[in-house]
Amino acid sequence: MSNFQDIADRVEIEALRGEFTDAGMMRDYDRFAALFTRDGVWRIPDASVDFGSREEIRAGIERLQSLWEYFVQNTHPGTIQVDGDTAIGRAYVAEFGRFRDGSSHQNYSIYHDRYQRTSDGWRFAERVYEVRYTDDTPLAGTASGSLH
């Protein structure tokens, strides 16, 4: 990092990644979709998810979240490489939850990202989720009322 703009860009991109996790967990679907460029792409190949616009992402996240009784995602910082008004990066994810059908799911994954600077700040141009480990062992705990 050679200058303050590089540092500011990295901080803003990390904040974008944090907003993604928060919007998803809080089921704030409009905010979630707004984190992408208008033609942004969100892909989860292992779940046959491939959304190619804010509208598709907005409808898709609401549909996906409706399948969960509860869902918890923790995102850990990864890499960010800024090149002017674009950047690439990775974020590491641990998530678990229980589906409404009673089945459980836990995984460890990597988000492969492309970012774009816009007039509204940094946004995801593309976010691709690569699952590295999955465990479908039933979760023993219970969800509190605030997770629904």
N, CA and C of each residue as an Amber inpcrd file, in Angstrom:
protein
   444
   0.8490000  -1.1700000   0.0000000   0.0000000   0.0000000   0.0000000
   0.8910000   1.2280000   0.0000000   0.8180000   1.9500000  -1.0800000
   1.7480000   3.0600000  -1.2330000   1.1470000   4.4110000  -0.8910000
  -0.1820000   4.5210000  -0.7900000  -0.7540000   5.8240000  -0.4860000
  -2.0730000   5.6830000   0.2580000  -2.5910000   6.8450000   0.7070000
  -3.8240000   6.8300000   1.4910000  -5.0210000   6.3430000   0.6870000
  -5.0460000   6.5820000  -0.6320000  -6.1690000   6.0990000  -1.4450000
  -6.2070000   4.5750000  -1.4490000  -5.0540000   3.9310000  -1.5440000
  -5.0070000   2.4690000  -1.4840000  -5.5730000   1.9590000  -0.1580000
  -5.2010000   2.6150000   0.9250000  -5.6860000   2.2110000   2.2410000
  -7.1960000   2.4280000   2.3280000  -7.6680000   3.5860000   1.8790000
  -9.1050000   3.8810000   1.9130000  -9.8790000   2.8690000   1.0700000
  -9.3690000   2.5200000  -0.1070000 -10.0490000   1.5500000  -0.9740000
 -10.1740000   0.1990000  -0.2730000  -9.1160000  -0.2400000   0.3460000
  -9.1450000  -1.5290000   1.0430000 -10.1360000  -1.5160000   2.2070000
 -10.1620000  -0.4300000   2.9620000 -11.1060000  -0.3170000   4.0840000
 -12.5430000  -0.3270000   3.5570000 -12.8090000   0.4000000   2.4690000
 -14.1540000   0.4460000   1.9070000 -14.5730000  -0.9230000   1.3610000
 -13.6700000  -1.6390000   0.7320000 -14.0020000  -2.9710000   0.2060000
 -14.2540000  -3.9420000   1.3580000 -13.4700000  -3.8630000   2.4030000
 -13.7060000  -4.7280000   3.5590000 -15.0600000  -4.4030000   4.1870000
 -15.4240000  -3.1330000   4.2440000 -16.7350000  -2.7420000   4.7630000
 -17.8530000  -3.2880000   3.8680000 -17.6470000  -3.2870000   2.5660000
 -18.6170000  -3.8540000   1.6230000 -18.8520000  -5.3290000   1.9250000
 -17.7850000  -6.0680000   2.1600000 -17.9100000  -7.4900000   2.4790000
 -18.6560000  -7.6880000   3.8010000 -18.3980000  -6.8200000   4.7660000
 -19.1260000  -6.8930000   6.0350000 -20.6050000  -6.5850000   5.8650000
 -20.9340000  -5.6070000   5.0310000 -22.3300000  -5.2680000   4.7540000
 -23.0570000  -6.4410000   4.1030000 -22.3750000  -7.1720000   3.2350000
 -22.9610000  -8.3390000   2.5740000 -23.4200000  -9.3620000   3.6150000
 -22.5350000  -9.6970000   4.5520000 -22.8760000 -10.6630000   5.5900000
 -24.0060000 -10.1360000   6.4650000 -23.9260000  -8.8750000   6.8660000
 -24.9440000  -8.3070000   7.7340000 -26.3000000  -8.2510000   7.0290000
 -26.3310000  -7.7920000   5.7990000 -27.6000000  -7.6960000   5.0660000
 -28.2290000  -9.0750000   4.8920000 -27.4210000 -10.0820000   4.6210000
 -27.9380000 -11.4360000   4.4760000 -28.5030000 -11.9730000   5.7760000
 -27.7660000 -11.8010000   6.8480000 -28.2180000 -12.3280000   8.1430000
 -29.4180000 -11.5680000   8.6910000 -29.5180000 -10.2840000   8.3850000
 -30.6400000  -9.4720000   8.8490000 -31.8150000  -9.5160000   7.8770000
 -31.6600000 -10.2780000   6.8030000 -32.7050000 -10.4300000   5.7840000
 -33.1400000  -9.0910000   5.2090000 -32.1570000  -8.2230000   5.0040000
 -32.3890000  -6.9100000   4.3920000 -32.0760000  -7.0620000   2.9060000
 -33.0450000  -7.5610000   2.1610000 -32.8210000  -7.9710000   0.7760000
 -32.5540000  -6.7960000  -0.1590000 -33.1820000  -5.6570000   0.0820000
 -32.9140000  -4.4880000  -0.7570000 -31.4680000  -4.0220000  -0.5790000
 -31.0180000  -3.9470000   0.6750000 -29.6300000  -3.5390000   0.9350000
 -28.6690000  -4.5550000   0.3400000 -28.9770000  -5.8420000   0.4960000
 -28.1420000  -6.9110000  -0.0490000 -27.9390000  -6.7150000  -1.5560000
 -29.0170000  -6.5370000  -2.2870000 -28.9250000  -6.3860000  -3.7440000
 -28.1870000  -5.1070000  -4.1350000 -28.3620000  -4.0520000  -3.3500000
 -27.7150000  -2.7710000  -3.6540000 -26.1970000  -2.8220000  -3.4990000
 -25.6650000  -3.8710000  -2.9020000 -24.2180000  -4.0060000  -2.7480000
 -23.5470000  -4.4490000  -4.0450000 -24.3450000  -4.7780000  -5.0490000
 -23.8370000  -5.2060000  -6.3560000 -24.0060000  -4.0760000  -7.3750000
 -23.1610000  -4.0870000  -8.4020000 -23.3850000  -3.1840000  -9.5260000
 -24.7040000  -3.5740000 -10.1760000 -25.2620000  -2.7080000 -11.0000000
 -26.5610000  -2.9900000 -11.6280000 -26.5570000  -4.3190000 -12.3890000
 -25.4390000  -4.6290000 -13.0210000 -25.3290000  -5.9030000 -13.7560000
 -24.4420000  -6.8910000 -13.0100000 -24.3680000  -6.7140000 -11.6980000
 -23.5350000  -7.5860000 -10.8740000 -23.9960000  -9.0360000 -10.9290000
 -23.0550000  -9.9310000 -10.6520000 -23.3050000 -11.3710000 -10.7290000
 -23.0010000 -11.9950000  -9.3730000 -23.8970000 -12.8820000  -8.9420000
 -23.6990000 -13.6600000  -7.7100000 -23.9100000 -15.1140000  -8.0750000
 -22.8600000 -15.9260000  -7.8620000 -22.9110000 -17.3370000  -8.2340000
 -22.5430000 -18.2260000  -7.0460000 -23.3060000 -19.3120000  -6.9110000
 -22.9770000 -20.3820000  -5.9750000 -23.1230000 -21.6730000  -6.7780000
 -22.0790000 -22.0860000  -7.4940000 -22.1900000 -23.2370000  -8.3920000
 -22.6940000 -24.5080000  -7.7170000 -22.2850000 -24.7920000  -6.4810000
 -22.7120000 -26.0160000  -5.7970000 -24.2120000 -26.0390000  -5.5070000
 -24.8540000 -24.8780000  -5.5270000 -26.2960000 -24.7900000  -5.2730000
 -27.0610000 -24.3940000  -6.5420000 -26.3810000 -24.4310000  -7.6920000
 -26.9850000 -24.0400000  -8.9720000 -27.5610000 -22.6300000  -8.9320000
 -26.8720000 -21.7230000  -8.2380000 -27.2810000 -20.3250000  -8.1420000
 -26.4470000 -19.5200000  -9.1240000 -27.1320000 -18.7480000  -9.9670000
 -26.4550000 -17.8810000 -10.9320000 -27.3720000 -16.7020000 -11.2250000
 -27.1840000 -15.6090000 -10.4800000 -28.0050000 -14.4150000 -10.6370000
 -27.1770000 -13.3400000 -11.3280000 -27.7580000 -12.6660000 -12.3320000
 -26.9870000 -11.7460000 -13.1580000 -27.4560000 -10.3130000 -13.1800000
 -28.1760000  -9.8700000 -12.1600000 -28.5810000  -8.4670000 -12.0550000
 -29.0290000  -8.2130000 -10.6220000 -29.1440000  -6.9370000 -10.2690000
 -29.6380000  -6.6160000  -8.9280000 -31.0280000  -7.2010000  -8.6860000
 -31.8690000  -7.1440000  -9.7050000 -33.2320000  -7.6550000  -9.5600000
 -33.2160000  -9.1560000  -9.2900000 -32.4080000  -9.8980000 -10.0400000
 -32.3040000 -11.3470000  -9.8220000 -31.7030000 -11.6470000  -8.4580000
 -30.7040000 -10.8860000  -8.0600000 -30.0650000 -11.0840000  -6.7560000
 -31.0760000 -10.8070000  -5.6440000 -31.8500000  -9.7400000  -5.7620000
 -32.8620000  -9.3890000  -4.7440000 -33.8960000 -10.5120000  -4.5950000
 -34.4220000 -10.9740000  -5.7000000 -35.4170000 -12.0550000  -5.6550000
 -34.7760000 -13.3500000  -5.1770000 -33.5470000 -13.6020000  -5.6170000
 -32.8620000 -14.8400000  -5.2750000 -32.5120000 -14.9550000  -3.8060000
 -32.0100000 -13.8860000  -3.1970000 -31.6380000 -13.9630000  -1.7810000
 -32.8840000 -14.1540000  -0.9220000 -33.9850000 -13.5220000  -1.2870000
 -35.2100000 -13.7120000  -0.5110000 -35.6890000 -15.1610000  -0.6180000
 -35.6500000 -15.7220000  -1.8170000 -36.0670000 -17.1150000  -2.0100000
 -35.1450000 -18.0590000  -1.2370000 -33.8220000 -17.8510000  -1.3380000
 -32.8700000 -18.7190000  -0.6380000 -33.0380000 -18.6300000   0.8740000
 -33.1940000 -17.4320000   1.4080000 -33.3440000 -17.2620000   2.8540000
 -34.6400000 -17.8890000   3.3590000 -35.6580000 -17.9470000   2.5100000
 -36.9330000 -18.5390000   2.9420000 -36.8110000 -20.0410000   3.2080000
 -35.7590000 -20.6680000   2.7230000 -35.5450000 -22.0980000   2.9180000
 -34.9740000 -22.4180000   4.3030000 -34.4220000 -21.3950000   4.9780000
 -33.7170000 -21.6060000   6.2440000 -34.6150000 -21.3270000   7.4550000
 -34.5630000 -22.2190000   8.4420000 -35.1480000 -21.9340000   9.7490000
 -34.2770000 -20.8810000  10.4290000 -32.9590000 -21.1010000  10.3900000
 -31.9900000 -20.1030000  10.8200000 -30.7060000 -20.3220000  10.0390000
 -29.9160000 -19.2640000   9.9710000 -28.7160000 -19.2470000   9.1490000
 -27.7200000 -18.2880000   9.7860000 -26.4730000 -18.7390000   9.9480000
 -25.4130000 -17.9010000  10.5170000 -24.2100000 -17.9540000   9.5860000
 -23.6990000 -16.7950000   9.2100000 -22.5240000 -16.7260000   8.3440000
 -21.4780000 -15.8430000   9.0110000 -20.2420000 -16.3340000   9.0410000
 -19.0900000 -15.5630000   9.5170000 -18.1230000 -15.4260000   8.3560000
 -17.7670000 -14.2010000   8.0490000 -16.8390000 -13.9480000   6.9550000
 -15.5320000 -13.4230000   7.5270000 -14.4440000 -13.9730000   7.0440000
 -13.1190000 -13.6040000   7.5280000 -12.3460000 -12.9030000   6.4200000
 -11.5860000 -11.8710000   6.7630000 -10.8340000 -11.1390000   5.7520000
  -9.9100000 -12.0500000   4.9520000  -9.7840000 -11.7190000   3.7030000
  -8.8840000 -12.4460000   2.8130000  -7.9650000 -11.4590000   2.1220000
  -7.9140000 -11.5380000   0.8110000  -7.0370000 -10.6750000   0.0410000
  -7.8340000  -9.6090000  -0.6930000  -7.1850000  -8.4940000  -0.9790000
  -7.7410000  -7.4360000  -1.8140000  -6.5950000  -6.8760000  -2.6410000
  -6.7950000  -6.8320000  -3.9590000  -5.8100000  -6.2320000  -4.8650000
  -6.5180000  -5.1670000  -5.6850000  -6.1830000  -3.9000000  -5.4130000
  -6.8300000  -2.7730000  -6.0710000  -6.0250000  -2.3630000  -7.2960000
  -6.7610000  -2.0870000  -8.3890000  -6.1510000  -1.6000000  -9.6260000
  -7.0340000  -0.4820000 -10.1680000  -6.8190000   0.7290000  -9.6640000
  -7.6300000   1.8660000 -10.0960000  -9.0500000   1.7480000  -9.5810000
 -10.0110000   1.6900000 -10.5170000 -11.4230000   1.6200000 -10.1490000
 -11.9650000   0.1990000 -10.1170000 -11.0740000  -0.7800000 -10.2020000
 -11.4700000  -2.1800000 -10.0810000 -10.5740000  -2.8560000  -9.0500000
 -11.0310000  -3.9840000  -8.5670000 -10.2290000  -4.7440000  -7.6120000
 -10.6970000  -6.1960000  -7.6530000  -9.8430000  -7.0740000  -7.1670000
 -10.2020000  -8.4740000  -6.9920000  -9.8660000  -8.8590000  -5.5590000
 -10.4960000  -9.9160000  -5.0830000 -10.2070000 -10.3480000  -3.7210000
 -10.8470000 -11.6780000  -3.4070000 -10.5040000 -12.1550000  -2.2250000
 -11.0980000 -13.3810000  -1.6830000 -11.4870000 -13.1210000  -0.2380000
 -12.5790000 -13.7530000   0.1780000 -13.0090000 -13.7280000   1.5750000
 -13.3150000 -15.1660000   1.9720000 -13.0380000 -15.5020000   3.2150000
 -13.2010000 -16.8690000   3.7060000 -14.4290000 -16.9310000   4.5960000
 -15.2480000 -17.9610000   4.4070000 -16.5680000 -18.0130000   5.0120000
 -16.7770000 -19.3230000   5.7760000 -17.3590000 -19.2020000   6.9640000
 -17.8600000 -20.3570000   7.7240000 -19.3300000 -20.0830000   7.9610000
 -20.1810000 -21.0480000   7.6220000 -21.6070000 -20.8390000   7.8430000
 -22.2890000 -22.1350000   8.2400000 -23.3890000 -21.9670000   8.9530000
 -24.1770000 -23.1270000   9.3430000 -25.6210000 -22.6860000   9.5140000
 -26.4890000 -23.6580000   9.5110000 -27.8920000 -23.3660000   9.7400000
 -28.7310000 -24.6110000   9.6050000 -30.0170000 -24.4170000   9.8320000
 -30.9690000 -25.5150000   9.7040000 -32.0350000 -25.0730000   8.7010000
 -32.3030000 -25.9670000   7.7470000 -33.3510000 -25.7130000   6.7710000
 -34.7160000 -25.9360000   7.3980000 -35.7390000 -25.3820000   6.8000000
 -37.1130000 -25.5400000   7.3010000 -37.5720000 -26.9980000   7.2560000
 -36.9300000 -27.8260000   6.3970000 -37.2930000 -29.2460000   6.3500000
 -36.6400000 -30.0510000   7.4800000 -35.8420000 -29.3750000   8.3460000
 -35.2070000 -30.0240000   9.4870000 -33.7840000 -30.4670000   9.2490000
 -33.3260000 -30.4590000   8.0040000 -31.9440000 -30.8500000   7.7250000
 -30.9950000 -29.7080000   8.0850000 -29.7640000 -30.0720000   8.4040000
 -28.7540000 -29.1030000   8.8150000 -27.6750000 -28.9890000   7.7570000
 -26.9400000 -27.8940000   7.8220000 -25.8630000 -27.6860000   6.8620000
 -24.7870000 -26.8060000   7.4920000 -23.5530000 -27.2060000   7.2900000
 -22.3950000 -26.4190000   7.7110000 -21.3800000 -26.4850000   6.5920000
 -20.7410000 -25.3610000   6.2860000 -19.6810000 -25.4080000   5.2740000
 -18.6210000 -24.3510000   5.5250000 -17.4970000 -24.5810000   4.9000000
 -16.3740000 -23.6420000   4.8680000 -16.1000000 -23.3770000   3.4030000
 -16.0340000 -22.0910000   3.0580000 -16.0050000 -21.7190000   1.6530000
 -15.1430000 -20.4960000   1.4150000 -14.9900000 -20.1720000   0.1410000
 -14.2370000 -18.9870000  -0.2810000 -15.1050000 -18.1950000  -1.2510000
 -15.2100000 -16.8960000  -1.0310000 -15.8010000 -16.0100000  -2.0260000
 -14.6690000 -15.4620000  -2.8870000 -14.8030000 -15.6330000  -4.1870000
 -13.8890000 -15.0430000  -5.1730000 -14.6160000 -13.8200000  -5.7340000
 -14.0380000 -12.6500000  -5.5210000 -14.7340000 -11.4020000  -5.8160000
 -14.0400000 -10.5560000  -6.8760000 -14.8960000  -9.8380000  -7.6120000
 -14.4610000  -8.7130000  -8.4480000 -15.2550000  -7.5080000  -7.9600000
 -14.5660000  -6.3960000  -7.7250000 -15.1840000  -5.1800000  -7.2110000
 -15.0640000  -4.0650000  -8.2450000 -16.0200000  -3.1330000  -8.1790000
 -16.0230000  -1.9830000  -9.0800000 -16.3190000  -0.7320000  -8.2700000
 -15.5160000   0.3110000  -8.4790000 -15.8120000   1.5980000  -7.8430000
 -16.9570000   2.2330000  -8.6370000 -17.9830000   2.7030000  -7.9360000
 -19.1220000   3.3540000  -8.5760000 -19.3340000   4.7100000  -7.9150000
 -20.2910000   5.4650000  -8.4110000 -20.6070000   6.7500000  -7.7890000
 -21.1700000   6.5560000  -6.3780000 -21.6380000   5.3430000  -6.0660000
 -22.1420000   5.0110000  -4.7350000 -21.1040000   4.3000000  -3.8720000
 -19.8630000   4.2500000  -4.3440000 -18.8070000   3.5580000  -3.6160000
 -18.4940000   2.2120000  -4.2480000 -17.6970000   1.4200000  -3.5720000
 -17.3240000   0.1060000  -4.0830000 -18.5250000  -0.8280000  -4.0470000
 -18.6750000  -1.6290000  -5.1120000 -19.7530000  -2.6070000  -5.2120000
 -19.1720000  -3.9040000  -5.7630000 -19.8910000  -4.9940000  -5.5430000
 -19.5080000  -6.2700000  -6.1400000 -19.8900000  -6.2550000  -7.6140000
 -18.9240000  -6.5380000  -8.4800000 -19.2220000  -6.7760000  -9.8860000
 -19.5190000  -8.2650000 -10.0770000 -18.8350000  -9.0790000  -9.2660000
 -19.0620000 -10.5230000  -9.3050000 -18.6480000 -11.1270000  -7.9720000
 -19.4420000 -12.0710000  -7.5030000 -19.1490000 -12.7860000  -6.2630000
 -19.4390000 -14.2600000  -6.5360000 -18.4010000 -15.1030000  -6.4550000
 -18.5450000 -16.5380000  -6.7420000 -18.1370000 -17.3160000  -5.4960000
 -19.0350000 -18.1940000  -5.0490000 -18.8800000 -18.9430000  -3.8070000
 -18.3570000 -20.3390000  -4.1150000 -17.1750000 -20.6390000  -3.6010000
 -16.5560000 -21.9540000  -3.7920000 -16.5860000 -22.7100000  -2.4640000
 -17.3710000 -23.7780000  -2.3990000 -17.4590000 -24.5830000  -1.1860000
 -16.2410000 -25.5010000  -1.1180000 -15.5680000 -25.4970000   0.0300000
 -14.3910000 -26.3420000   0.2320000 -14.6820000 -27.5310000   1.1470000
 -15.6730000 -27.3870000   2.0480000 -16.0020000 -28.4580000   2.9880000
 -17.4710000 -28.3320000   3.3470000 -18.1670000 -29.4550000   3.3820000
 -19.5790000 -29.4860000   3.7530000 -19.8190000 -30.5800000   4.7790000
 -20.6750000 -30.2890000   5.7430000 -21.0760000 -31.2620000   6.7580000
 -22.5790000 -31.1310000   6.9560000 -23.3030000 -32.2220000   6.7340000
 -24.7540000 -32.2230000   6.8910000 -25.1990000 -32.9420000   8.1630000
 -24.2720000 -33.1050000   9.1180000 -24.6100000 -33.7000000  10.4060000
 -25.6490000 -32.8150000  11.0950000 -26.6980000 -33.4030000  11.6700000
 -27.7170000 -32.5910000  12.3440000 -27.1040000 -31.7060000  13.4330000
 -27.5000000 -30.4420000  13.4490000 -27.0460000 -29.5120000  14.4770000
 -27.7920000 -29.8080000  15.7700000 -27.0750000 -29.7790000  16.8840000
 -27.6640000 -30.1420000  18.1720000 -28.3540000 -28.9720000  18.8610000
 -27.9800000 -27.7470000  18.5070000 -28.5010000 -26.5740000  19.2080000
 -29.8830000 -26.1500000  18.7260000 -30.3660000 -25.0980000  19.3650000
 -31.6560000 -24.5240000  18.9760000 -31.4770000 -23.0480000  18.6560000
 -32.3680000 -22.5340000  17.8390000 -32.3190000 -21.1190000  17.4690000
 -33.1570000 -20.3120000  18.4510000 -32.6860000 -19.1140000  18.7810000
 -33.4940000 -18.2250000  19.6020000 -34.5180000 -17.5390000  18.7030000
 -35.5270000 -16.9550000  19.2780000 -36.5650000 -16.2780000  18.5020000
 -36.0470000 -15.1460000  17.6590000 -34.9050000 -14.5380000  18.0270000
 -34.3810000 -13.3940000  17.2790000 -33.7280000 -13.8030000  15.9650000
 -33.4900000 -15.0770000  15.7570000 -32.8510000 -15.5170000  14.5090000
 -33.8440000 -15.7500000  13.3840000 -35.1090000 -15.7220000  13.6580000
 -36.1050000 -16.0530000  12.6410000 -36.4510000 -14.8850000  11.8140000
